[in-house]
Structures are given as C-alpha cells and as structure tokens.
C-alpha cells in the first residue's frame, strides 16, 4: 500500500532534515544538492505486513504484530490464528501454561497447538473448516 502524497512528502522531507542534521552540513550546498537529487529519483514505498501477505481483517479478526509478546514471561502458550499469520496468545498464563480462555477451549488439545511445538500444517477448527497459514 502506498501512502498518499501528503504523508509521502512529509516523510521524505523529514528524512532530508535528519540526513542534513546527522552529517552536520546543513549549509553545504553540494551535500544538499546530492540529497535532493537522491530523493527525486528514490521512490519511497511503505507497506504493512498485512498488505505483504494479503491478510484479510474484519471487526472480529484484526492482525496484531506478535513479536512484541515473545520476550514477555508468563504468557499463554496457545498459538493464535491472527488472520493466518499465527503467533502467541498475549494473555497471562495461569492454568497449565494456558490462559483461562484457551484452557477452557481445550488446553493441550487446542486446535492451533502451542508455541513450543511445530505449527500444524493445515489446522481444522471446531466447525471443521480447514485453515491455511499466510506465512
């Protein structure tokens, strides 16, 4: 997904200022010209991970970056669907390594497995629907 022109220009101008400041050559015309030429030819593209993997989000299924939960202790060990991207549940564990929700929904027999074991290739949910991972 490409940002609209306003945000694209805002980011490019911020990058230019940061480069000038870092090089401590704010008044050096040659360096300013090189920076300007670079950003005239450079195409800035920012994409979300959801765009990269064609992730579908709706009111009940929202993608969340699960990397931030990896280093937090005492988290539920259940693997979550996360719009097909997977990840660890963000809730605190309290029953055999699971949060109350995942413990009550099957615990060790949770349909997506646990983060300490290999991810199931094509998990099947409680309605019999086969799921395929996006990544």
C-alpha positions, 0 to 999 in steps of 0.5 A: 500500500502506498501512502498518499502524497501528503504523508509521502512528502512529509516523510521524505522531507523529514528524512532530508532534515535528519540526513542534513542534521546527522552529517552536520552540513546543513549549509553545504550546498553540494551535500544538499544538492546530492540529497535532493537529487537522491530523493527525486529519483528514490521512490519511497514505498511503505507497506504493512505486513498485512498488505505483504501477505494479503491478510484479510481483517474484519471487526472480529479478526484484526492482525496484531504484530506478535513479536512484541509478546515473545520476550514477555514471561508468563504468557499463554502458550496457545498459538493464535490464528491472527488472520493466518499469520499465527503467533502467541496468545498475549494473555497471562498464563495461569492454568497449565501454561494456558490462559483461562480462555484457551484452557477452557477451549481445550488446553493441550488439545487446542486446535492451533497447538502451542508455541513450543511445538511445530505449527500444524500444517493445515489446522481444522477448527471446531466447525471443521473448516480447514485453515491455511497459514499466510506465512 
